[in-house]
Amino acid sequence: MSLNVSPASAPSATSTVSNKPSAARPIVLTGDRPTGPLHLGHYIGSLVSRVQLQDEASQFLLLADTQAMTDNVGRHQKVTENVVEVALDYLAVGIDPEKSTIFIQSQVTELYELSMHLLNLVSVSRLERNPTIKEEIRLRGFERDIPAGFLTYPVSQAADISAFKATLVPVGNDQLPMIEQTNELVRRFNNVVGKDVLVECKEVLSETGRLPGIDGKAKMSKSLGNSIALGASPAEIKQAVQRMYTDPNHLRVDDPGQVEGNVVFTFLDAFDPDRDAVAELKAHYTRGGLGDSVVKRRLEGILQEMLEPIRTRREQWQQERGEVLAILRRGTERARAAAAQTVSEVRGALGLNYF
């Protein structure tokens, strides 16, 4: 079957292009928990920068199924079924498997071994002080009934980053404590063995802040049902925009409206390329005389135009599921080779190479 897609996303069953890092190129490690298809928050927060980074760095993209299992006990099928769904989103937005290594975390067993070595270097109290973990525990209502795997997933993340000696990690502001803890573990390991084996990393922050959910009450989230999926249909996009939270006090068109906290304007700031037009809309809305329906129609048009080619490529890749799995297999093999090299160095530094 011939796919009408751009060269960056066209399938290649015989690709042998390597993603081996070179001295002149930074190494990037990033990824997603496969608990559902990706949405606009992922797109503006990280996917756009990943497409750019794949031409500037050696990039590893992690499908973090093992980490997703830590708070989906008994719902493992939700995780495993979405591995391909997230891979489809990667390919649809323009991730090129010849430039970026897409791999499945659970299939790179070296990551488990490195996680175990790093776990010996951190205390339970230090893990509990991690602000990101504290917030996630609160959101999930774990209180003191915290799954050990969930509590330690920052160490798993540190192993993911360290295994590939990543120097750059695209994250949101809420994930900065994870980067800090990763570098703590890297420094401690290197101090313990007396030489630099693992490498510290730096965060890459998106220029756009976290995208709120369409309800305006929380971050955009698959589980909260307040997101717009990258593969959303035209009807789903329209319905989502119509549901967007605006200014509850803007009851009549002539009423002055508030832009701050108005989700429609937040989305326009993120996705509308005409900055002058957005500024004028804000001024008009603030002084009164501009209805919510007018602003929403503009946003819907922008989202429809932006998501249509992504949705089309996604649908085309869905017809090539076998090739998507082949891409994941090849990427996982490359990732495992890279991680195995680091783990071999770790074993040697610890004196564990007995034979």
N, C-alpha and C positions, 0 to 999 in steps of 0.2 A: 504494500500500500504506500502510495506517495503522499507525504504530508506537505501541505502548503504552509510552511513555517519559515522563519528567518534562519540563516545559517547558524546563529548562536544557539538555536534550540532544536535544530534538526537532528534526528536520530542517526547514530553511526554504529552499526553492529560490529564493525571491524576496527574500531578505534583502538590505537595503541599509544595514544599521547600520554606522556607521564606528567604527574603533578609533583615531581620531586623538587623540594626547595633548593634554591641556589643562594649563594652568598649575597647576591645583589638584590634579592627579592625578600620582602618580609613574609612571614608565615602567618596565615589567618586561620583561626578555629572558631567556628560559630555553629549554631544549629537550632533545632526546635524539638520540643516534646510532641510526638505524634498522637495527640488526643483528639484531633479533628482537623478539617481543612483549614488553611491559613486565611487570614482576613486582612482588611485594610490597615489595621494597626501593625501587623507584621510587615506589610508592604512598605509603609512610610518609615517605620522604625528601623528596619534592617535589610529587607530584601533589595531595596533600591541600591543601598551601599554595597551589598554583596555582588550585584551585577557589575558594579564599577570595580570593586576590589579584585575580581577574578582576572582582570587585565593588568593588575598592578602587583599582584602577590600570588604566592602559592597558597591556595585556599582549600581548606577541608570543611565540608558541611556535614554536620552530625545529625542523624535522625535518632534522637535520644530516647529510644524505647525503654531501655533499662531504667533510666531515671523516671520516666513516666509511670512505671510500674510501682514506684514507691508510695504513691497516694492513689493508686487505682487497683488495689488488692480486690480480687473477685471480679474485676472489670477488665481483665487482661485483653479480651478480644477487642475492646474499644481501642486499645493501644496498637495491637498488631494489625488490625484492619486499616488503621490510618497511616501506617508507614508509607504505603504507596500513595495515599492521598496527598501527603505533604510533599513527597517526591514529585508528584504531578504539578503541584503549585510551584516548586522550584523551577522545573522545566518551562512552565507556562510563562513565568516572568522573565525568562531569558538566561537562567543559569545554564552554562554550557558545560556538560560533563567532560568535555575534552580540556577544559580550563580549570574546573573545580572538581574536587574529589568528593562525591556524595556517598556517604557510607552509613551503615546501620550499627549503632553502638553495641548492641548485644552480641554481634558477630565478631567483634574485635576483642577476644578474650584477654589480650594483654592489658586492657584497660582495668580489668578486675584485679589483676596482680598488682599493678601500680597503685590502684586505690588502697589495697591492703597495706602496702608499705607506707603510704602517706597517712593512713589512719593511725599508725603508731606514733605519729608526730604531732597529734592534736588532741586536746582534752575535750571531754563532753561539755564542760562549762564554756569553753571557747566557742564551740559550735552553737550552743544555746544563746550566746551573746551576738551572734551574727544577726544584724537588723533585718536582712531579707528573710532569713529563716523564722525569726520571731513573728514577722508579719504574716508569713505563709501559714505558720502554725495557728495564728489567731483566725485567719480567714477560713481555715478548714475545721476549726473547733476542736483541735486535737487536745488542747490543754496539756495534761501530763501524759496522756495516752498517745505518745508520739511513736510511730513506727521507726525503728532504728535506721532503716534504710533511708527514710525521709530526712531524718536529722542529719545524716551523714552525706546527703547528696552534694553539698558544697565540696566535699573531698573528692567525690566522683567527678565533679566538674573540673577540679584542679588536676585530676589525673588525665582527663580528656585533653585539657590544654597542654599539660606538661608532656604527654606522650608524643605530641607532634612538635614540641618545642616552639609552640606558637608565640609570636612576638606581638601580635595584634588580635584583640578580641572585641568584636562589635557587641555592645551591650547598651541597655537603657540605664538611666540613673539609678534605678532601684537595684540593679545588679552590681553596682560598684563594690559593695562589701564582699561579693564573691571574688572579684579580681584581687582585692586586698588580701583575702584569705589564701588565695592561690599563691600569691607572691610570698606570703609568710611561710607557706609549706615548702616552696621552692628554696627559699633561703635556709630554712631549717635543715632540709635534706642535704643541701650542699655543705652546710656547716658540719653536719654529723659525719659525712663521708670525707670531708676535708678537701673537696675539689668541686669545681663547677660542672655538674652533670646535667641538671635541669636548668631551664631558662625562664627568667621573669618575663611577664607580658605587660602590655599597656592596653588600656581600654580605647575603643573607638566609639564615640558618642554620636548619635544622630543629631543633625541640626534641628530636626523637628522634635518637639516634646512628645510625651506619650499621648496617643490619640484616645480621647474618651469614648465610651460607649454611646450609642445613639440615644440612650436614656439620660445621659448627662450625669449619672450617679456614680459611675465607677469606670475603671479602664475597660477598653474594648476587650471582650472575653467570649470565647466560644461557649464556655459553660454557663455564662450569665445570659446568653441569648440576646446580647446587645451589639452584635458585630455584623459586618457586611463581608461575606466570604468573597475571595478573589474570583471564584467561579459562579458567583450569584447571577441569576437570570435577570433580564431587564425588568420583569415584574417584581422580583425580590428587591432590586435596587430601588425602584420607585416606592415600594411599600416602606422600605427602611427609611428613606429620606422623609417621607410623609410623617413617619413616627418620631422624627428627631425632636429632641428637647430644644425649645427656643426660650423666649422670655415669657414666663407665665403672666406677667403684668401687661404685656403688649396685647390688649384685648381688641383694640380697634386699629385700623390702618393708620389713623391720624395720631395715635398715641406714640410718644417717644419710646423707643425700645432700647434695651440693654444688650450690648454686644458681648461683654465679658460673661463667660459661662454659657453662652449661646452656642450649642453644638454645631449648628449649621455654619456659623461664621468660623468656628474652629476648623471645620473641614475645608471651608473655602481657603483659609490661611494655609492649610496643608497641601491642597491639590489644585487650586486655581492659579494658573501661571500669570494671569493679568493682575499684578499687584495694585496698579492704579485703579482698576475697576473695583476691586475688593475694598480699597480704601474709600472710594466714593459710596459704595453700598453701605459701608459701616456708618459713614457720616449721615447719609440719608435716613438710615434706620434709627440712628440716635436722635435725630431732630424730629422724627415722625414723618408719616406719609408714605411709608414703604411696608407693604404687607409681607408676612412670613411666606406666603405662597410664592411670591415673586423670587425671593431669595432661594427658596427650596428648589424652584424650577431651574435656576441657574446651576445649583449644586448637582442636581440630578443629571443634567445634561453633561456636565464635566465628568461625573463618575461613569455614566453610560459610555462615553467616548473612550475613557481610559481603560475600563474593564473589558470592553468588547473584544479586543485582540487577545487579551490574556485568557478570557473564557474560551475563545475559539481554539487557541493553541492547547489549552487544557483538554478540551473535548477531543482534539486530534490525537494527543498523547494517550488518552484513555483507550483509544482504539489500538494502541501499540503496547499493551500491558506487558507482553513478553519482553519487549525491548527495554521498557522501564526497569523491569526486574534484572535484566542483563546489565544495565547501567549501574544499578545498585550492587550487583555482584562484583563487577569490575572495580568499582570505587572502593568497596569494602576490602577487596584483595590488596589494593594499593595502600589503603589506610592501615591495614594490618601489618604490612611490610614495614611501614614507617614506624608504627608503634613498637613493633618487635625489636627494632634497632635500639630505640630508647630503653626499653625494658632490659635488653641485654646489657646495656651500659649501667643501668641501675643495679642489676644483679652483680655485675663485676665490682661496682663500687662498694656493695655490701658484703662482698666475699661469698656470694651464693653460687658462683660458677664452679661447682664441685667436680665436674667431669670434663 
